[in-house]
Amino acid sequence: MTDTVNNSTTYLWYDYETFGTEARKDRPVQYGSFRTDTNFNIIGQSMVLYAQLADDYIPSPGSSLVTGITPMSLMDEENALAEAALGF
């Protein structure tokens, strides 16, 4: 019998959104993740981080229609990817 309580194998599920469709020039805008055990039960808290938009970058309007994330909505978010990276 396997003891699933002490099983240390976990999976990290993540997704991120950008302000466009070209990975070489578009910037990430949102990162989300959560961790599960081998039975796909969520462990701990999920994480959602938002990037701050640079003043010299114009996002694709189509990406805002798809993601629902607009430059104005980013101004309301409390955390930023750059700030979160400093904590790692």
N, C-alpha and C positions, 0 to 999 in steps of 0.2 A: 504494500500500500504506500502510495506516495503522500508525503505530508505537504499539502499545498500551502499551508500557512507559512512555512519557512522556505518556500521556493523563492529563490532570488531572481529568477528570470523575469524580466519585464520588457514591455514594448513601449516605445515612445512614438506617438502618432502626432504628426505635425502638418501644418499647411501654412503657406504664406501667400500674400497678395502683393501685386505690384501696381504701379500707375501706368501700365502699358503692356504690350505683348512681346517686346523685344528685350530678351534677358541681358544683352550686352549694354544697353543704354538706359533701360528703365530701372527704377529704384524700388526696393521693397517698401511697403507701406504698413503691412500688418503681418504679425506672426502669431499663430495660435498652436497650442499643443496640450496633450494630456497623456498620462502614462497608465498602462493597464498591466495586469498580471497575465499569466498564460491562459487563463479562462476569460480574458477580456473584461474583467471587472476593473473599473476605474480606481486608480490608487492616487490619493492625494488630491490636490487642487489643479484645475486646468489653468493655463496661462494664456493671456492675450496681451500682446504688446503692439504699440503703434509707433511708427517713425514720425519724426518731425520733418515737414517738407522744407527743402532748401528754397531760399528766396529766388534763386536763379533757375528753377526747374518748373516747367509747365507740364502738368500731367495730362494724359490722354482723357478727353471727356468720356470716351467709350468705356474706359476702365472704371470710372466712377459709376456709370450706369450698371455695370456688371456687379461690382463689389458693394455698392452703396456707400463707399467711403469717399468723401469729398475733402478738398483742402480745408474747408471751413470746419468740417467735423473733426479733423485732426487737432484743431486749435482747442477743442473741448476735452481732449483726452489727457489723463493725468500722467501717464508714463510714456517713455520713448524708448525705441530700440537702443539708441546710443547710451542712454542712461542705464538701461538694463545690462548692457554688455560690460559696463564698468563693475557690476556686481559679480561677474563670473570669475 
